[in-house]
Amino acid sequence: MRKLFFSLILTVCTGVYAEAQSIEVNKRFGKVSDEEVMMTSYDRDTSASALILYENTDIFLNINASGQFSLERKKHVRIKVLKEDGVDWGDFELIHLATNTHKEAVTGIEVITYNMEGGKVVSTKMPKKYVFREDYSENYDKLSFSAQDVKVGSVIEVKYVITSSRYWRVDDVFFQRPIPVNLAECNVRIPDYFSFNKKIKGYIHVDFTNEFMASSVMIGGNSLNYNMSTDKYRVADVPAFRKEPYVYNSSQYISAVHYDIRSLTIPGAVYEDFSVDWADVDESYADSDIIRRFRGNCQYKDEVAQISSDLPDEDKILAAVNIVNNAVQWDKSYDLVPKPLAQTVKSRTGSNADKNSLVAGCLRELGFVVDPVFIRLRSSGVLMDFQPEMNPYDTFILSVTSSDGTVRYLDCGSPYGYINILNPLMLVTNGRIIHQNGTGQWVDLTRLCRSGVVMYVNASVDPASALSAGNVSLNYFGEDSYQFKAHYNSFDDEEEYMDDLENDHSVEIQELEVKKDDEYSKDVSVTFTYSKPLDSTGEIIYIDPFFEEFHSKDSFQSITRDYPIDFPYTYSIKYSYVLQIPDGYSVEELPKNQLLKLDALDASVRILAKVDGNRLQLSYTYTQNQILGTAQKYNDIRDFWQHLGGIYDSMIVLKKNS
């Protein structure tokens, strides 16, 4: 295995560090003060439902007398319940490893609740019998327990220890929570035989110090001497982490400390290199069951033989997809390891990995070169091409290469996709193709197709009945077709969807027709007619020309933002509204013509409105060519969205001729 040297990435922020927490606490377990129990609000965040008064994480990589390594993680948390919504912070779940090879033991669970009763602090301990264990998944168990007698005003204190044989895996320690944190500390003690990369993530300031202390352990009658390195982290007055719109994975922005093992070196005895490069990762996957099953024989040779060789390549691909779609139902899961192909064929149901493997076999039978593209879903965080990991992926899709060199991408799990149209969670900048020879290649999946919506509205008004009416035609294409199909099929039937549409737009709808909603297709269309009450005084008629509001000024309510804005994909909107002006009326007011651009997203919006005889025409065009907006440009993006939302307040005013 080739050795890859990383630079140490450690951000130490001390310049704006708060010397002491707002609320002074005794850090010893059980030493809760009367003041902590009596407090009723937190001045720094009066909206907080609860407050973490103190949190300590003590991580120790241990060498025992048998020369074995283990990782011990001690946790101590003290929480103040401030509002009814904060009572749930008294419920705890610990998910831990439970395999034949590696196990994690959870011990020393203690939970105490403190309440003020009759002017005195009364403590209630949780009995051990209220700790419940259950299977969580194939490789994990779950412990559940709850503090007793929790109510508004309570202080909850919990501590426990998790001991793991996976000494090389140090889980991230988070300093930030959905509720504010008064004081958090973390100590990481590691013998200097180990080398780790360290990184502080997030945007809050963290105080960091390091110290060494000579230590030793007796192994087989011999003394093993080493230096114990202790990293100390401390943060105070940490604001609650607020979820913002347009974020696929919030946890990657929450302040935390991350450790990644690099090597173990005991001079003259042990050397183990844990560092990898992407070629090592490629090799490990090329030799895995994933690739062996992916490159298995075609399971539908007779059906594939019926596909005409004269068809265009895209039609051949679609025919292969349809063969598998008709034979195997998607179980709505995204997996990394496919089951044995024959097992999926027999069960007639499977994950996207199962179906992708079956389609791959059909396409190879047709003469295409088919390779897996491994991806980490956007909901799991960003995959860094400069930071190799041994288990970086969530699932894979297909890269299909024709004889002329044209490459197409598809995922055969969800029925809402198409060639080059994927679940937006799969639109990542770093997908990893593993070719047949075992080599890997990065590929950007964010710009595989054009996406957007085209909407036409032909409207008229009837002053006598005080109604407006019209015909609406929509076409969703690219990623927007995926989104619409997913939304439409979330309803039980078409009538339920129509009811939702009527409620959203305050209209009555007739003659609704949705085409291609259940097909593996690149677009979907919707048509209907509608009627809507007029806002009229008799002499004056007010008309909202925007049947659909494509943006909301409420999307970005925060005044500031510390992390990027992550849009699902680039897209365009073309909206056309044509109004037949009724006899005896003229146009008093029109929406203003305008063109506005936003460099931060390479976006623009254009509105053109004009009157031609008895026809009023309005066109609205929006394009956005970037999916990621930086935090530094947040104010520009927020102002732009405010302006977009304001556009929909524009009205057409008709006045009765005198």
N, C-alpha and C positions, 0 to 999 in steps of 0.2 A: 504494500500500500504506500503510495507516495505521500510524503509529509508536506502539509501545507502550513505555512507560518502565517498567523494572523497578527495584526497589530493590536495592542491592547486598547480597547475602546472603553474608556471610563470617564464619564462626565462628572466633575466635582463642582457643584455650585454652592458657593458659600457667601457670595457678596450680599445677597438679599435675605440670607437665612435668619429666621426669627430665633433669638437666643433662648427663649423659654416659651413653653406652650401657654395659651391663654388661661387654662385652668390647671393649676398645680395639682399633681396627683402623686400619691405614694405608689410606687411601681410594684410593691410586693403583693402577691396574690392574697386576697382577703382583707387588705388594708384600705377599704373603701371609707372615705370620710363622710361626715354628716352633710357637708356642703355639696358633695356630689349627688347624694340622694335627694337633697332639698331643692336643687336647681330646677327651674321650670322652663328655661329657654336658653338658647345659645346665641349670644349677641352677634357673633360673626355671620350667622345664618339663621334668622328667625323663622325661616320656612322649613328648617330641618325637622324631620319626623323622629330622628334619633341621632346620636353623636357617639363616635368611638372615642372614649376618654383616653384609652391607652391600648396600644397593641404592640406586642413584642414577639419577634420571631428569632429563635436561636437555632442555627444550623451547625451541626458538628459532624465532620467526616472523621470517623473513628477507626483506629487500628486496634484490634483486640489481641489477647495473648496467644491466639492461634494463628495470627498473621492474616486474619480476614478483615475485610473492610465493610463498613456499613455507614449509612447516612441517617443521622438522627435529626428530627425537626421538632423542636418544642414550640408550642404556641400558647400565648396568654393574651386574652382580649377582654376588655372591660367596656361595656356599652351602656349609654344612658338613653332610656326611652322618653321622648319628649311629647309625642303625639300618638293618637290611636294607631295611625299607620305604621308607627315604629315598633309595635308589639311583635310583629313577625320577626324582628331581629333576635328574638329569643329562640328561634328554631334553627337547628344546625344539621347539616349533612356533610359527612366525610366520605368521599369516594376514594378507595384505595386498591392497589394492585393485589390480586389473589390468583396467581398462576402456580403451576408445579415448579417452574424454574425460578421465579422471583416472587417474593411476597413482601407485603408491608404490614407491620403490626401496629395497631392503634392501642395505646395504653394510657393509663393515668388520667382518664376523663374525669374532670370535676367541674360541676356547674353550680353556681350559687346566685340566688336572686336577693337583692336588698331592697326593702321598702320601708318607708317612714310610717310607723304606726304608734299613735299615742305619744308623739314627740320623741320616740326612740327608733333607732334603726334595727329592723328585724331581718334576719337572714334566713333563707329557705334553701336547703341543699336538695339537689336532684338525686333521688335514689338510683342506684346502679341498674335496677330492673327496668328503668325507662330508657335504656340504650337498646335500640333495635337494629338487628343486622339482617340484611337481605342481599340476594344476588342482584347486581346492577347490570352486568353484561357478561360476556363470555370470560373476560379476564379481570373483572373488577367486582368488588363487593361495596355495599353502601352501609354506613352507620348513620342512624338518625336518632336525634334526641332533642328535647326541648327543656328550657329553663322553666321552673315551677313558679306559679303565682305572679306572672308578668302582667303589668298594667302600666298605664301612663305614670311616669315618675320613677319607675323601677330602675335600678342599676343591675345589669347582668354581667356576671364574670364567668369565664370558661377557660380551662386549660387542658391540654392533652399533649401526647407525644406520638409521633409517627416514626417508626424505625424501618428502614428499607435496605434490602440487599443490593439495590441498584445505586451504588455509591456514586456513580458517574453522572447521575441525573439529578440536578438541583432545580426543582421547580421554581418558577419566578415568584418573587416576594413582592406583593403589591402594597404600595404605600397610600393609594387613593381608592376611595370607595364611593358608592352612590350616595352616601351620607358623609358629612364632614368628619375629619380626624383631628383630634386635639394634639395627640402625640403618638408617633410610631417610631419604633426602633428595631433594628435588625443587626444581629451579629452572625458572621459567617466564619467559622473556624476550620481551617484546612491545613493539614501537614504540608510542608514545603516540597514533599515528594510529588505533589500534584501541581499541574499547571492548568489554570483556567483562563479563558477569556471572560471579561466582565463588561457589562454595559448597563448604564442607567437609562431607562426609557421614560418618556413622558416629558412634562413641561413644568413640574414644580421643582423647587430648589431643594437639594439633598445635601446634608452635611456628611462628609466622609472622612474617616481616619483609618489608619492601618497600624498594627503593632505586631511584633514578633516576640515569642517566648520559647526558650529551650524546653524540650519535652522528650520523653523516651517511653518505650514499652518493652517488657520482657517477653521474648518469643523463643521458646525452646531453650531456655536458660541463657540466652544471649540478649543483650540490651540493644534495641534499635533506637538510635538517637536521631532527632529531627527538630526542626523549628516549627512551631505552630504559628501560622499566620492568621490573624484575626482582623477581618474587615468589619468596621462599625459604621452603620448608616443611621441617621436620625433626621426626622422631619417633624415640623410642628405647624399647627394651624393650616392644615391641608383642606382646601375647599372640596365640596362634593363633586364627583365627576358627573357632569350633566350630559346626557345623550343628546346629540344634535342630529338634525336631518342630514341625509346624504353621507352616511357613514356605514360601511358594510361590516366593519369589525372594530368596535369601540375599544376592546381590550388592548389593541396594539398601541393605543395612545394614552392608556392609563399609566400613571407613574409607577414604576416597578424597577427592581434590579434583576438582571438576567445573568446566569452563569452557564458557560459552555465549556465542557472539559476538553483539554488539548492533549495532555500526556500524563503518564505515571512513570516516574523514574526513581528506583531504589538502587543506588550504585552497587554493581556486582551481583545483583539479585534479580531485579525485575525492570523491564522496559516495555511499556505499552503505549502505542501511538494511537490516540483517538481522533486525531485531526484527519480530515478528508478533503478531497477536491471533487468537483462535479464528475470527473471521469470515474472516480471510485464509486460514486452514487450510481452512475449509469451502469457500471459493471455489476453492482449488486442487484439492480433491477433486471438486467439482461439475463441473470442466472436464476431468477425467481419464478415461482409458480404463476405469477401474473403474466409474464411474457410467454411461458410455455403454454399456458391455456389460451392466451390471446392468439398465438400462432398455430393453434390446433387445426385439424382438418375441417373442411366445410361440412356442416351437418345437414345441408339441404341441396345436395348435388342434383337431384332430379328436378327440383323446382328451378334451380339456377340454369339448368340446361335448356329450359323453355324460354329464357330471355334472348331475344333476337340480337345477334352480333351487329346488326345494322343500326341499332339505336344509338343516338348521341350518348356520350359518356354520362351526362347528368341523368338521363333517363334510365340508364343501366344502374346507376347508383340508387336511384329512387326505387327501382324494381327490387333490388336486393334488400333495401330497407323494408319495403312492404312485405316481402316474404317473411322476414323475422317478426315484423309488427303483427302479422296475421297469426303467427304461431306462438308468440311469447308476449305476455302482458307485462308491462312495467310495474314493479312493486312500489314505485315512488321513492326509491332509495338511491343514493349516489355512493357507490362503493369503489374501493381500490382493487380488491382481489376478486376476480371472477370465479364462480364455481366451475367445476368440471363441466365441459360443454354438454355432454350427454345428460347430465343431471338437470341442467336448465331446460333442455329440449323436453325431457320427460315431465318436469313439473309445470311447464308452460307459463312460468312466471319467473322474473328475475330483476336484478338491479340494472342500472345503466351499464356497469362493467360487464355483466353477463350478456346483455343484448349487443353491446359494442363488439364483443368477442365473436358472437355469432355472425354479425353483419360483416366483420372483417374477413371471416372465412369465405363468405359468399363473394365478396369483392375480389379476393385473391383468385378465386375460381374463375372470375370474369377477366382476369389479367391485370388488375390494378395492383399497384404497390401500396400496401396499407401498413401504417406504423401507429403505435400509440403515442398520444401527446399527454404527458402527465401534468396535472395542474393542482395547485392549491386553491380551493375555492376562495373567492373574495371575502366570504364570511369568516374564513379562518385566518385572515391577515395576509399581508404582502409577503411574497416569496422573493428574497433578495438574491440576485444572481452572483453577488460577491461574497455570500455567506453560505457555504455548503452545509447541508444537513443530511443525515443518513435516512431520515423518515420525513421527507418534506411534503408529500403529496396526499391529496384526498381522493382523487379519482383520475380517470383518463378519458379522453375522447379519441376520435379517429382522424388521422391525416391520410387522405386518399390521393394518390398521384397517378395521373393518366399518362399514357404513352407519349403525349406531346409535352409533358412536364408540368401541366396545370395541376395545382394542389388545391384540394377542397377539404373543408373540415366539417365534421358533424358529430353529434351526440345522439345516439339512438334510444336514449331512455325516455325523456319527456316527449309526448306527442305534439307539443306546441312548437317544436323547433323545425329546422329544415337544413339543407346544405348551407353552411356558413352562417346559420342562425342558431345561437346557443342560448342556454339559460344565462341571463346576465351575470350570475355568480361565477360563470366560467370565462368571462371576458377579462382575462388577465394579461398583463404585459409580458410575463415570463412563464410560458408553457415550455415543457421540455420534451422534444421528440426523441425517442430511442429508436434508431434505425436498425435494420436487420443485422448489420455488422456489429451492433452493440454500442456504436458511438452516439453521443447526444448532441442536440442542437437546440438553441433557444428560439422561440417563435412568439411573436406578439399577436394575441388573439382579439385585440380591442377594435380592430377596423376591418372586419371580414366582410361587412355588407353595409349598404345604405339603409338607414332606418328613419321612420317618420310616419306622419299621418297627413292625409289630404282630405279636407272636409269642404263640402259645398252645401250651402243653404239657399234655397229659393223661397222667398217669403212674400206674403201679402198681408194687408190689414183691411179690416172691415169696420169702419167707424160705427156703423149702425148696430152691429152685434157686440162691439167692443172686444173683438177677438183678432189676434194675429194667427196666421197659419202658414205652413210651409212644408217643403220637402227637404229631407236631409240625406246626404250621401257621404259615407266615410270609407276611406281605404287605409288600412294599417299595413305597413310593409316593413320588412327586416325585423329588428328586435321589437319594434312596436307591435308587430303581429303576434310575437310570442307573448308579450305582456297582455295584450287584449284577450287572447285565447285563454290564458291562465285566469284572468279576471272573469270572463264570460262563463267559463266552465266551473267556477266556484259557486254558481247559483244552481239550484235544483232543476230549474227548467227555464225556458224562454220567458214565460210569464213573470217569474220572479225577477229576472233581469230587467224586464220592461217596467215593472213596478219601481225598481230601484232607479232606473233612468228617469221616470216621471217624477219621482220624489226629489231627485237631485236638481232637476231643471224646472220644476213647477209647471209641467206641461201635461197634456194628454196626448198619448201616442197611439197611432193606428198603423196597420200594414207594416209591422216590423219584420225585416228579413235579414238574417245573418248567414253569410255564405263562407264556407271553408273553415268553420270554427272547429270541426272535428277531423280535418284533413292534415296530413303532413305536407304543408304548403308554405310558400314564402310570403303570402299576404292573406288578409281576410277583409271582407267588406260588410258594411252595415247600411241598410236603407230603412227609412220610415217617414211617415208624415206626422205632423204635430199641430196642435192648436194651443193657444195661450192667451189668457186675458190681457187686454191692453191697459196700459196706464194712461188714462186719457181724461181731459177735462171737457171734451166735446170740441172746443176750439183748438186745443193743443193736444197732440199725441206724442207720448214719449216711447221710444222703442230701443230696446237693448239689442244691438246688432251681433253680440257675441253669444251664440247658443252655447258654446263651450269656453270655459276659462282654462287655458292651458298652463298658466302659472299662478301662484298665489303669493301675495305680499307677506303672508304669514309664514312662508317657508323658512325664513331666517330671522328669528325673533331676537336672538342673542345680540347684544351690542358688540361683543368681541368674540373671537374664536381662536383657539390655540392650535387646532389641527386641520388638515386639508378637507376640502369638500370633494366628495367622491361621487360623481354622477354615474348612472348605470351605463350609458353609451352616448355616442354622438348622434344627433338626430336633427330633423327639420320638420317644420309645420307649415303647411299651406292651407290657409282658411279663406274661403270666398263667400261673401254674403251679397245676395242680390234681392232688392226690395222693389216691388211694384208700388209706386206711389199712387194712392187712391185719387180718384177724380175730386177736384175741388180743394186739394191740399197742395202745399208747396213745402220745400225743405227750408226750415228755419235755421237748423244747426246740424253740422256734421262732425264726426270725429276728426281730429286734426291729422293731416299728413305729417309723417315724421320718419326719420331714420336714426337709429341709435345703435352704437357698437360697444362691445365690451372686449377689450384686448385680453383680459385675464382668462377668458374662456374661448377666445376667437369666436365670439357670438355676435349676432346682429338681429335687430327686429325692424321691420319696415311696415308702415301702414299707409295705404292710399285709399282715399274715398272721393268719389265724384258722382255728379248727377248728369245723366244723359237722357234728356226727354223725361219720360215718366218712369225711368229706371234709376235706382240708386245702387251703386256698386262699391263695395268695400273689400279690399284684400289685405290680409295680415300674413306676413311671412316671417318665420323665425328659423335661424340656423345656429347650431352650436357644434364646433369642431374639436373641442377638447373635453375630456371627461374628468380631469383633475384640476381643481382650483386650489391654489396655495393659501395658507392661513394669512400670509402677508397681503394678499389681495382680497381678503374677506370683505372689507368695507366696500370695495368697488362692486363685488358680486352682490352684496346685500342691497346696496343702493339701486343697482340695476334691476334686481328682483322687485324692489318696491315700485320702480317705474313700470315694470311689466304688469304687476298687479293693478296699478292705477289705470293702465290702458283700458281694462275691462269695465271701468266706471264710465267710459265714454258713451254718450247717448246720441241717438238720432232724434231730432225734434221736428215734427211736422205741424204746420199751422194751417188752419182752415182759411181759404181765400175769402177776402171780404167782398 
